[in-house]
Amino acid sequence: MGKKILLRCLLEVVGKPKEHIEQAISGYIDGLRKDERYELGKYKISEAIKQEEEEYWSIFADLEVGADNLEELTAFCLEYMPSQIEIIYPKEMNINEADLSAFFNDLQSKLHNVDMVAKQTKLENKYLKENNGVLLKNYVSVLLQGRKLTSEQLSHLMGVKQDALEDFLDYLIDEGKIDLNEGKYFLK
């Protein structure tokens, strides 16, 4: 291998359906082959394994990847998110303070970008949850207009799982918006 750093790593994909994770791991391998920053060495893709008592599948790729420097190695780790890496060579690295500072500054920049995306996603999820709550409240109010329904009936009409809906209905009872009598919900 012509690169200065050689590592062995594990890439893992978890999800469903089985065909999707098999395509995803193959896509990662194809992406590595095409990416000029890295040199793909030996690799082996495991069989997809169904997780016990869950609907998810997992698949692993054990592979060797070459990179020229720490920046490329860091980029590889952040882009491909291997679950484990082992540096095969060099056995030791000499790095001066300027290169080490540049490496950590690059790492910090990437971490700040990841942090920004995480905070933005968290904020978007907060707004989505709030809006979903308002939509559910309005939907329940419309469905209970002038009638009494069980949680099973509401679940069927709304397309929301009954146990999750019952938790939400309890919240609406606590808010004083609806009430429950003999297993049927109604507007107050």
Backbone hydrogen bonds, N-H to C=O, Kabsch-Sander energy under -0.5 kcal/mol:
donor,donor_aa,acceptor,acceptor_aa,energy
5,I,67,A,-2.9
6,L,89,Y,-2.9
7,L,65,V,-2.8
8,R,86,E,-2.8
9,C,63,L,-2.9
10,L,84,Q,-2.1
11,L,61,A,-2.5
13,V,59,I,-2.4
15,G,57,W,-2.4
20,H,17,P,-0.6
21,I,17,P,-1.6
22,E,18,K,-2.0
23,Q,19,E,-2.1
24,A,20,H,-2.5
25,I,21,I,-2.4
26,S,22,E,-1.6
27,G,23,Q,-2.2
28,Y,24,A,-2.1
29,I,25,I,-2.0
30,D,26,S,-2.7
31,G,27,G,-2.6
32,L,28,Y,-2.3
33,R,29,I,-2.2
34,K,30,D,-1.8
35,D,31,G,-1.5
36,E,34,K,-0.6
38,Y,35,D,-1.4
39,E,66,G,-1.8
40,L,38,Y,-0.5
41,G,39,E,-0.5
41,G,64,E,-3.2
44,K,62,D,-2.3
46,S,44,K,-0.5
46,S,60,F,-2.9
49,I,58,S,-3.0
51,Q,56,Y,-2.9
54,E,51,Q,-1.7
57,W,15,G,-3.2
58,S,49,I,-2.3
59,I,13,V,-1.9
61,A,11,L,-2.3
62,D,44,K,-2.8
63,L,9,C,-2.6
63,L,61,A,-0.6
64,E,42,K,-2.4
65,V,7,L,-2.8
66,G,39,E,-2.6
67,A,5,I,-2.6
73,L,69,N,-2.1
74,T,70,L,-2.9
75,A,71,E,-2.6
76,F,72,E,-2.7
77,C,73,L,-2.3
78,L,74,T,-2.4
79,E,75,A,-2.6
80,Y,76,F,-2.8
81,M,77,C,-1.2
83,S,10,L,-2.4
84,Q,10,L,-0.9
86,E,8,R,-2.5
88,I,6,L,-2.9
88,I,86,E,-0.5
89,Y,6,L,-1.5
95,I,93,M,-0.5
100,L,96,N,-2.6
101,S,97,E,-2.5
102,A,98,A,-2.4
103,F,99,D,-2.4
104,F,100,L,-2.5
105,N,101,S,-2.5
106,D,102,A,-2.3
107,L,103,F,-2.5
108,Q,104,F,-3.0
109,S,105,N,-2.2
110,K,106,D,-2.1
111,L,107,L,-2.6
112,H,108,Q,-2.6
113,N,109,S,-1.9
114,V,110,K,-2.2
115,D,111,L,-2.7
116,M,112,H,-2.4
117,V,113,N,-2.2
118,A,114,V,-2.5
119,K,115,D,-2.6
120,Q,116,M,-2.3
121,T,117,V,-2.6
122,K,118,A,-2.4
123,L,119,K,-2.3
124,E,120,Q,-2.5
125,N,121,T,-2.6
126,K,122,K,-2.1
127,Y,123,L,-2.2
128,L,124,E,-2.5
129,K,125,N,-2.7
130,E,126,K,-2.3
131,N,127,Y,-2.7
132,N,128,L,-2.7
133,G,129,K,-2.3
134,V,130,E,-2.0
135,L,131,N,-2.5
136,L,132,N,-2.9
137,K,133,G,-2.4
138,N,134,V,-2.5
139,Y,135,L,-2.6
140,V,136,L,-2.8
141,S,137,K,-2.3
142,V,138,N,-2.4
143,L,139,Y,-2.5
144,L,140,V,-2.2
145,Q,142,V,-1.0
146,G,144,L,-0.6
147,R,144,L,-1.6
149,L,185,Y,-1.8
154,L,150,T,-2.5
155,S,151,S,-2.6
156,H,152,E,-2.2
157,L,153,Q,-2.5
158,M,154,L,-2.6
159,G,155,S,-2.1
160,V,155,S,-1.0
165,L,161,K,-2.6
166,E,162,Q,-2.6
167,D,163,D,-1.4
168,F,164,A,-1.7
169,L,165,L,-2.9
170,D,166,E,-2.3
171,Y,167,D,-1.6
172,L,168,F,-2.1
173,I,169,L,-2.1
174,D,170,D,-2.4
175,E,171,Y,-1.8
176,G,172,L,-0.6
176,G,173,I,-1.2
177,K,172,L,-2.3
178,I,172,L,-0.9
179,D,186,F,-2.6
181,N,184,K,-2.6
184,K,181,N,-1.7
185,Y,149,L,-3.7
186,F,179,D,-2.1
187,L,144,L,-0.6
188,K,177,K,-1.9
